[in-house]
Amino acid sequence: MQNVDVKILIVFFCAVHLSIYCQGRPLSKRTVSEVQLMHNLRHHQQVQERREWLQTRIQDIHNAAGRASSADTEGWKRRLHPDELAELTPEEIKEALDFLENLLKSKQ
């Protein structure tokens, strides 16, 4: 029984000594290189998060542009050669002229 009491007292005094010695401070301070490494790691993580965010935003923009280029707008993007102009019907010519007039009015 005395042997157990002595062990308990030794552990108790070690705990009291450590608590007084530490005083709530960490046992070891970080070196400057460790602090710099941690700063660099956090900076790298922030840059990576920013890149991922930008990639999602760019992907949204590309998806929106892809949806806008449907079969209707593809005809307007294609240039007509002079040979193909003779094949246009009067309705198509009237529609193209109305479209151009609306563009001019909107810019004024």
BAKOLMI-587670 format. One record per residue (C-alpha): residue number from 1; residue in three letters; x negated, y, z negated. Coordinates in nm, 3 decimals. Example, Ala and Ser with C-alpha at 12.3 -4.5 7.8 and 13.67 -1.06 7.14 Angstrom:
+-----+-----+---------+---------+---------+
!   n ! res !      xx !      yy !      zz !
+-----+-----+---------+---------+---------+
!   1 ! ala !  -1.230 !  -0.450 !  -0.780 !
!   2 ! ser !  -1.367 !  -0.106 !  -0.714 !
+-----+-----+---------+---------+---------+
This chain:
+-----+-----+---------+---------+---------+
!   n ! res !      xx !      yy !      zz !
+-----+-----+---------+---------+---------+
!   1 ! met !   0.000 !   0.000 !   0.000 !
!   2 ! gln !  -0.282 !   0.243 !  -0.078 !
!   3 ! asn !  -0.442 !   0.169 !   0.260 !
!   4 ! val !  -0.123 !   0.279 !   0.438 !
!   5 ! asp !  -0.099 !   0.595 !   0.224 !
!   6 ! val !  -0.456 !   0.690 !   0.312 !
!   7 ! lys !  -0.387 !   0.644 !   0.685 !
!   8 ! ile !  -0.073 !   0.856 !   0.659 !
!   9 ! leu !  -0.266 !   1.131 !   0.476 !
!  10 ! ile !  -0.542 !   1.128 !   0.740 !
!  11 ! val !  -0.289 !   1.156 !   1.023 !
!  12 ! phe !  -0.108 !   1.434 !   0.834 !
!  13 ! phe !  -0.427 !   1.634 !   0.781 !
!  14 ! cys !  -0.528 !   1.586 !   1.146 !
!  15 ! ala !  -0.188 !   1.717 !   1.256 !
!  16 ! val !  -0.213 !   2.017 !   1.020 !
!  17 ! his !  -0.568 !   2.091 !   1.138 !
!  18 ! leu !  -0.467 !   2.076 !   1.505 !
!  19 ! ser !  -0.162 !   2.296 !   1.452 !
!  20 ! ile !  -0.371 !   2.558 !   1.271 !
!  21 ! tyr !  -0.651 !   2.536 !   1.529 !
!  22 ! cys !  -0.423 !   2.564 !   1.834 !
!  23 ! gln !  -0.189 !   2.832 !   1.699 !
!  24 ! gly !   0.050 !   2.774 !   1.990 !
!  25 ! arg !  -0.219 !   2.826 !   2.253 !
!  26 ! pro !  -0.313 !   2.565 !   2.509 !
!  27 ! leu !  -0.615 !   2.358 !   2.416 !
!  28 ! ser !  -0.808 !   2.454 !   2.729 !
!  29 ! lys !  -0.796 !   2.758 !   2.950 !
!  30 ! arg !  -0.784 !   2.725 !   3.324 !
!  31 ! thr !  -1.091 !   2.826 !   3.514 !
!  32 ! val !  -1.077 !   3.098 !   3.774 !
!  33 ! ser !  -1.102 !   2.842 !   4.055 !
!  34 ! glu !  -0.804 !   2.649 !   3.916 !
!  35 ! val !  -0.596 !   2.967 !   3.900 !
!  36 ! gln !  -0.699 !   3.059 !   4.254 !
!  37 ! leu !  -0.612 !   2.709 !   4.374 !
!  38 ! met !  -0.267 !   2.729 !   4.212 !
!  39 ! his !  -0.212 !   3.073 !   4.367 !
!  40 ! asn !  -0.314 !   2.944 !   4.711 !
!  41 ! leu !  -0.085 !   2.644 !   4.672 !
!  42 ! arg !   0.216 !   2.862 !   4.584 !
!  43 ! his !   0.136 !   3.101 !   4.869 !
!  44 ! his !   0.116 !   2.806 !   5.109 !
!  45 ! gln !   0.452 !   2.677 !   4.984 !
!  46 ! gln !   0.612 !   3.019 !   5.035 !
!  47 ! val !   0.474 !   3.044 !   5.388 !
!  48 ! gln !   0.602 !   2.693 !   5.466 !
!  49 ! glu !   0.949 !   2.779 !   5.332 !
!  50 ! arg !   0.952 !   3.097 !   5.542 !
!  51 ! arg !   0.854 !   2.901 !   5.853 !
!  52 ! glu !   1.128 !   2.645 !   5.795 !
!  53 ! trp !   1.383 !   2.923 !   5.745 !
!  54 ! leu !   1.272 !   3.094 !   6.067 !
!  55 ! gln !   1.285 !   2.764 !   6.255 !
!  56 ! thr !   1.648 !   2.713 !   6.150 !
!  57 ! arg !   1.734 !   3.070 !   6.252 !
!  58 ! ile !   1.563 !   3.030 !   6.589 !
!  59 ! gln !   1.738 !   2.698 !   6.639 !
!  60 ! asp !   2.073 !   2.871 !   6.574 !
!  61 ! ile !   1.989 !   3.137 !   6.831 !
!  62 ! his !   1.890 !   2.879 !   7.090 !
!  63 ! asn !   2.206 !   2.681 !   7.025 !
!  64 ! ala !   2.420 !   2.993 !   7.066 !
!  65 ! ala !   2.243 !   3.078 !   7.392 !
!  66 ! gly !   2.296 !   2.721 !   7.513 !
!  67 ! arg !   2.668 !   2.742 !   7.444 !
!  68 ! ala !   2.697 !   3.071 !   7.632 !
!  69 ! ser !   2.550 !   2.924 !   7.949 !
!  70 ! ser !   2.848 !   2.720 !   8.052 !
!  71 ! ala !   2.954 !   2.636 !   8.404 !
!  72 ! asp !   3.123 !   2.976 !   8.441 !
!  73 ! thr !   2.813 !   3.182 !   8.371 !
!  74 ! glu !   2.577 !   2.960 !   8.568 !
!  75 ! gly !   2.738 !   3.081 !   8.889 !
!  76 ! trp !   2.657 !   3.442 !   8.802 !
!  77 ! lys !   2.295 !   3.362 !   8.718 !
!  78 ! arg !   2.236 !   3.201 !   9.053 !
!  79 ! arg !   2.127 !   3.440 !   9.328 !
!  80 ! leu !   2.297 !   3.424 !   9.663 !
!  81 ! his !   2.098 !   3.418 !   9.981 !
!  82 ! pro !   2.214 !   3.632 !  10.273 !
!  83 ! asp !   2.326 !   3.317 !  10.456 !
!  84 ! glu !   2.560 !   3.230 !  10.170 !
!  85 ! leu !   2.719 !   3.575 !  10.162 !
!  86 ! ala !   2.896 !   3.505 !  10.490 !
!  87 ! glu !   3.067 !   3.206 !  10.325 !
!  88 ! leu !   3.232 !   3.417 !  10.052 !
!  89 ! thr !   3.605 !   3.458 !  10.065 !
!  90 ! pro !   3.765 !   3.803 !  10.042 !
!  91 ! glu !   3.894 !   3.718 !   9.691 !
!  92 ! glu !   3.542 !   3.633 !   9.572 !
!  93 ! ile !   3.405 !   3.957 !   9.719 !
!  94 ! lys !   3.684 !   4.159 !   9.552 !
!  95 ! glu !   3.618 !   3.984 !   9.218 !
!  96 ! ala !   3.245 !   4.058 !   9.241 !
!  97 ! leu !   3.308 !   4.425 !   9.324 !
!  98 ! asp !   3.554 !   4.460 !   9.033 !
!  99 ! phe !   3.299 !   4.305 !   8.801 !
! 100 ! leu !   3.028 !   4.547 !   8.916 !
! 101 ! glu !   3.262 !   4.845 !   8.877 !
! 102 ! asn !   3.344 !   4.737 !   8.521 !
! 103 ! leu !   2.971 !   4.715 !   8.446 !
! 104 ! leu !   2.912 !   5.065 !   8.577 !
! 105 ! lys !   3.203 !   5.206 !   8.377 !
! 106 ! ser !   3.083 !   5.042 !   8.056 !
! 107 ! lys !   2.734 !   5.195 !   8.094 !
! 108 ! gln !   2.872 !   5.547 !   8.144 !
+-----+-----+---------+---------+---------+
